[in-house]
Amino acid sequence: MFKTPIFVCVLTLFSTVLTAQERQVELIISGLESPWAIEQIDDQTLIITEKTGHVGLLNLSNKKYKRIATIQESALHGQGGLLDVAVSPFAPNTLYFTYSKHVKVGYETTLAITTLKENKLVNWRNLLITQSNSDTGRHFGSRITFDDNYLFFSVGDRGVRDNGQDLSTHAGTIIRLHPDGRVPDDNPFAGQANAQPEIWSYGHRNPQGLFYDHQDKTLWSIEHGPRGGDEVNLIVKGQNYGWARASHGKEYWGPFSVGEAEELPGMESPKKVYTLSIAPSSLIFYRSKTYPELTGKLIAGALKLTHLNVLSVDEHQNITHEERILSSLNERIRDVLALKNGDILIATDEGNIYRLVP
């Protein structure tokens, strides 16, 4: 499943502070291989996935990084590789990972569970190898989040547009499971013929941001659309989010609309559309007070337009205002994390981890 590296990776540290659109970021560490996800283990420790397959621990006190495993099953293929990591709120020392797995004729987005014990990953096992197979290297998803009882994770359409409206595949969906991988009996398509019972919502293109807000009990996603069609969606049980029949985007090869219309009856409309695509990568709902001006707002990373996207949300879950910060940093922001103390960290494709200075 994975192997433990025989080396310790201690990366170069910097104490410089960079100014970016009246905001400052402190560079914590650099030199990672495409860090895809960062997650907090305890007050002093982060766990980090590198797209190339490495898993490491970062000590926030001494800024040292140690690789603890390499996931051999993880296939680095196009947009695929080792993807998200999440700490279970249901069981101590339990972690979930998503990654792209090579199968006989293609690649599947896969959810795995493991235990962190004495800085090692033990008892690794796959909970769900999705039925989302494609030989393309596109649109794997995938983020993990939790409500009070269940695990959710996202799967992209795998570069096959028809998958979005096909319930017989996990591609283009958000999935809901019990923490042990069982299918909840009240999932909207459980027991339905020709439908995958794990599906919670469908009609998605490539949702790479997924976050459950415990205060409002709302599930939010942000996804890559085609050109001019990125979306923020409020996820509702069993609903169809339109792809690829409904889309606000254009074809990459010309000024032609994708799908039948921007919106169609019986399909959920996005809460926000980015008519100039930002290429969203991650999403949090910020509830802490360390940055008062960001409290109660959605914050997303942007890849193509290299910034943090800040969205104001009203009491009816409508998005009322957008702000773009850190554009001058000029790095593809891959993940955003709010620490328990309220600090916001970001990981970039350039291999850096930053802290947003209050």
N, C-alpha and C positions, 0 to 999 in steps of 0.2 A: 504493500500500500504506500509506504513512505519510508524514507531512511533518515537517520540522524546524521547531519554533517559532522565531519571530524575536525572542523575548524571553527574558530570564533571570528566573526566579522565585526571589527570595531571601525566605525566610519569617521571621517573627518568632521570636526565640529566647528561651528562658526558662532560668533557672538554678535555679528553685525546685524543691524536692524535696517530693513528696507522700507522706504516710504512708498505707499501706493494709494493714490486718490484719497488723501487725508487719513489714511489708515496705515498702520504699521504692522509688519509681521516679523517675528523672530525666527530665524532659521535654526531648528533644533538639530537636524541631522541631514546628511546628503549621501549620495552614492548608492541608494537602493536600486534594485532592478525592477522598475515599473511598479511601485507600490500600489496595489489595487484597493486594499481595505486596511483601515486601522480601527482597533477596538480596545477598550480599556479593560484590563484584567483586575487591577487594584489601583490604589492611589499613586503608585510609583511605576506601574508597568503597563506598557502597551503590547498587544500582539498585532503583528503586521503580516499581511500576505503580499508576496511579490508575484506578479503575473507569471514569471518564469518557473514557479513551483515551490519557491522557498517560503518557509514560515519562520518568523523571528520574533524575539522579545526585545523591546527597547526599555531600558531603565531611564526614567525621566529625571532621576537624581543625578546620575553620573553621565548620562547621555551615551551609554554604551549599548550596542546592538549585537545580539547573538542569535545566529540562525540555529533553530532547534530541530528542524525537519525539512525534508524535501519530499513533496508529494509526487511519487512516481506515476500514479494514475493520471495526474493532471497533464493534459495535452496542450502544449503551446501551439495554437493554430489560429492565425488571423487575430480576431478579437477575443479568442478563447484562451484559457490558461487557468491558473489559480485565481479565483475571483473573490467572493466575499467571505468574511469571518464574523461570527456573532457569538457573544457570550450568553448562554442560556440563563433566563431568569427563573427557571423551574428546578434546576438541579445544580449543585455546586460543582465547580471545576469542569463543567461540560461546555463544549464548543461545537458550533456548527460551521461547516464550510460549504461553499458552492464552487464548482470547477467544471471545466469541459473535459469530458471523458471520451477517449477514442474507442469506438466499437467497430464491429466488422465492416460496416459500409459507411461510416460517418462519425459524427460527434454528438454527444448528448450532454446537456446541462444536468449536473448531478449534485444532489444534496448529501452530505456526509456528516456524521456525528463522531466525536472523539472526546477523550478525557485528558486534561492537562494535569500531569502528575510529576512533581519534582522537575519541572521545566522540560518535560518530554510529553509527546502526544502518544497516548496508549489507547488500545481498544478501538481503533479506527474502523468504522464500517459505513457503507453506503445506506442511507435511508431511502432514497428514491433516485434511481437512474431514470430520468424522465423519458417519455416517448415523444421526443422532439427532434428526431434524427434528421440531419442534413449534412452533406459533404462540404458545405460552404464554411468559411471562417467568420461568418457574420452573425450578429444579434443573438448572443447567448443569454442576455440579461447581465447580472443577476444579483439582487440584493435580498437580504433576510431581515425580517422584523417580527415583533411579537406583540400580541395583545395580552390580556390577562390570563388566557388559557391556551392559546394556539400559536403556531409558527406559520408565517407567510413567507414565500419567496417568489421571485419573478423569473420568467423565462421569455426570451425574445422570440420573434417569429422565425428565427434561424435563416433569414434571408429569403424565405418563401412566402410571398404575400398571401396566398390562399390559406395558409395556416391560421391566420388571424380569426377566421370565421369557421374553423373546423374543430369541433369539440372532441374529435377522436384523437387529437394530438395535444400535448402539453405546450407546444410552441405557441407563443403569443398570448400567454396567460399569466395570471397570478394564482398561486397555489396555496391552499390552506391545509395544515396537517396538525394532528396531535404532536406533542413534543417527541414521542417515540416513533413517529412516522406513520401511525395509523391514520386512516381516513375518517374524519368526523361524520357521523350519520346524518347531520343536518347540512352538509355541503350541498350546494344547489343542484349538482348534477349526479350526486351519489345514487346509484341504482338505475340511472337512465341509460338505455341502450345506446351504443356508439358514442359514448362520452366518457372522458377520463374523470373518475370520481373525485380526484384531488383538486379540480379546477374551482376557483372562487369567482374569478372574473375573466373575461376573454376579449378579443378584439384589440390586443395591444401589439405594438410594433417592436419596440426594444426598451422596456422599462429598466433603467439602470439606477433609479432611485426609488426607494420604498421605505415608508416610515409610518409607524402607528403612534398617534398622539394620545397618550393616556388621559390627559385632562379633558379633551373634548370627545374622546373615544371615536376618533376618525382615522381612517387609513388613507394615506396620500401616496401617489406615485408621480414620477416624472419620467418621460420617455422620449427617446429619439424618434422623431418623425422623419419623413423625407424632407427635401429642401423646403424650408419655411413651414414646417409642420410639427415641431417639437410641442409636447403637451404636458400640462400639469393636470392630473385627474384626481378626483375624490372617489375612492373605490367603494362600490356598493355590491353587496352579495348578488351573484348571478348575473350581473349586468354585462352588456355588450358595449365595448368602447369603440367599435366601428371599423378598425383597421381590417382589411384595406378597402372596404366599400366606402367608408366615410373618412375623409382626410382633408386637412387644410393645406397640405403640402403640394409641391410641384415635383415633376420628374427632374432628375438630375441632368438629363440630356436635353431639356427644352422647357419652354414656358407652358407646360401642359399639366392640368390638374391630375392628381392621383385619386382614383376612385370615382364614385358616381356623383358625390356632392360633398360639401364641407360637413354637413350634418344631415342625418336621416332619422325619420320617426322610429321609435323603439330602441334607439342607441343613445348612450350617455354622451353628452357633450363635454369637452374639456373645460376646466375652470380657467385655464389660460393657454393661449397659443403663442408661440414665438414665431412671428412671420419672417424674421431673419433668424435662422436656426442658431442656437447657442451650443448645441451638442451637450445636453445635460448628462451628468455622471453619477450624482448622488443627491441625497435629500435628508434634511433634518427639520423638525419643528422645534425652534429654540425657546425654552421656557425658563432659563436661568436669568440672573440679574447682573452677571459680570459685565455684560454689554447691554445696558438698559435700552439703547436704541434698537436692539435686535430682538428684544423679548416679545414673544407672541408672534413671531414671523417664521415663515418657511425660508430655509437657506439651501441653495443648491450649488453644486460645483458645475462649472462650464468648461468644456474641453476646447471646442473650436474658437470660441470668443474669449477664452482665458480670463475668467473672472469668477467672483462669488455673486450669485444672483439672489437678491433678498426680496421677498414677496410679503406684503402686508395682507392679512386675512381678516375679514369682518366676522361678526357673530353668526352670519348665515353661511360661513365657509366660502364666501366670494373673495376673489383676489382683487384688491382695490388699488395697489400701487406696486411698482417695481423699482428697485435700486440696484445698480451694478457697482461693486467695489473690487479692489485689487486688480483692476485691469492692467495697470502698469507693471505688475509682477511678471506678466507675459509668460505664464506657465499654465499648462493644461491641468486644471484642478480635478483630480480623480475621486477623492473622497473627502467628506466633511464629518467631523466628530465633535460632539460637545462632551467634555469631561464632566465628572461628577462635581467638580468645583466650579463649573460654568465656563472654563476656558474652551475656546474653539480651536481645534487643530485641523489642518488641511494636509492632504498628501497630493503630490503632483506627479505626472508621468515622467517628469525630468528626474525623479528619484529623490525628491526632497520632502521633508516634513516640516511644516511651519506652525507657529502659534500666532493667532491673531492677538495683537497687543490691545488691551482695553483702552 
